[in-house]
Amino acid sequence: MDKQKTIAAGMGLGAICALVQLALPELVRLPAPPPGLALPLALLSPAAVLIAIVGRIAGRRFFDPELIDGQPPAPGSAAAIDGRVLQNTVEQALIAALVWPFVAHVQGGAAVLVLAVGFAVLRLIFWVGYHKAPPLRSLGFAGTFYSTVLALVWAVISALI
């Protein structure tokens, strides 16, 4: 399969993951703490993923004499990939941190807790996919991004109706 088809398939699966995340709290009637507690719990998910990535980068630096003094990693190296994963995850985490409070307020605590679990799982898929073959990262990227954007759209529409 060529790169565009692999990426398109990942994006399609990511969209399905996003829709499942949005529907799950309603379909299953998941119990959740109130938004005031659910939101801080949900935000621990992006924090945990960021901690894992930063820890991995720090470990690479400590054990690699080429990186220990803060030099940039070689292009295409595992350390360079981890840096790109970190940057994209910071971007995704910031978007989530700005959107999820509104989603929690409008849709309830279960919605953001499902988004949080999805965030962690899909970011790990993004990270592993990036290391295996860069086009494979599309599922993790799309699933994380689409779920946050669709949750925002859903919450705005719900708030206006």
N, C-alpha and C positions, 0 to 999 in steps of 0.2 A: 504494500500500500504506500503511495507517495505521501510526502509530508502534509500537503494540504488536506488530503482525505483523512489522514490520522488526526490532524488537528480538528477538522470538522466533526469527526466522530466523537472526539473528546468533548467538544463544545456541545454537541447534541446530548451526550450523556450528562454533561454538567447542567444543562437546562432541565433535564428530567430530575436530577438530584435536587435542583432548586425548587421545582414544583412539588416534589415529595415533601421537602422540608416545610413548605408553606402549608400544605394540606394536612400534614401529620397531626398537629395539635387538635384540629377540628375533627378529623376522621376517627382518631383514637380517644379523644377527650382526655388528653393527658393532664393529670393534676400538676399544679405548679405553685410554688410560693408566689406571694404577691409581687408585682413588678419591682417594688422597692428592694426586694431581696433577690429576685430572679435576675435582674440586670447586673448587679455586681458579681453574682455567680457566673453568669454568661460571659462577662468580660474576662474572667479568669482563663477562659479557653484560648483566646488570642494571646494572652500573656504567657500561658504555658507553652504554646507553640514557639513564640519568640524566645523564651528562655531556652528551649531545646536547641534552636538554631544558633543562638549566640553561644551557648555552651559548646556546641560542636565546632564552631569556628574557633573559639578560644582553645579547645583541645588540639585542633589542627595546628594552631600557631605555636602552642607550647612544645609540641613534639616534632615540629619541622624546623630545622635550623635555617631554612630559607625564609621562613615566615616569622620567626620568634621576635625579630626586632621591628615588626610592623610593616615590612615590605608588602607591596601588593602581590597577590598570588599570580602565578603564571596563567595567561589566558587559556581558557578551556579546562583548567585543572579542577579537581573536586572542590578545592577551597574557593576558587572563583565562582563555581556554580552555587556553593553555599552562600556566598555573598549576594548573588543575584536573587536567590530564594529569600534571603533575609530582607533585601530591599523591597521585593514585591509583597512579602508578608507584612512588613511595616505599613505599606500603602493600604493593603486590604484591611489590616487591623484598625487603622485610622478611620477608614470609611465605616467599618462596623461600629466603632466606638461613637461615631457621630450619628449613625442611623438607628442603632438598636434602642437607645432610650425612647425615641418616638414610637418605635414598633412595640416596645414593652408597654408603653402607656396606652396605645390604641388597641393592640391585639392581645395583650396579656403576657404574663410571665412564661407560659409554656412556649409561646412562639419564639422568644429569644433564647430559651434553653435549647430548643431544637436547632436553631441557627448556630448556637455555640458548639454543639456536638458536631454538626455538619462542618463548621469552620475547621475544627481540629482534624477531623478525618480527611477532609478534602485538601487541606494544606499539607498534610503528610503525603497524600497521593501526589500533590504537586511537586514536593521535594524529591520523593523517590523517582517520579517520572522524569524529572529534570536530569537526574543522575543516569537513568537508564538510557533515555533518548529524548532530547529536548521536545519533540512534538508530543510526547506522552504527558507532558505537564498540562496540556490543555484541559483535561477533565478536572483537575484540581483547581486550576485558575477559574475556569468557567463556573464550576459548581459553587465556589466561594463568592465570586463577584455577582453572578446572576441571582443567587439567593438573597444577598443583601439588597441589591437594586430592586428586585421584585417585591421583597418585604416592605421596602420603602413605598413603592407605588401602591401596594395593597393597603398599607396603613393610611396613606394620604387619601385614597379613594374612600376607605371606611370612615375616616374622620369627616369627610365632606358630605357623606350620605346621611 
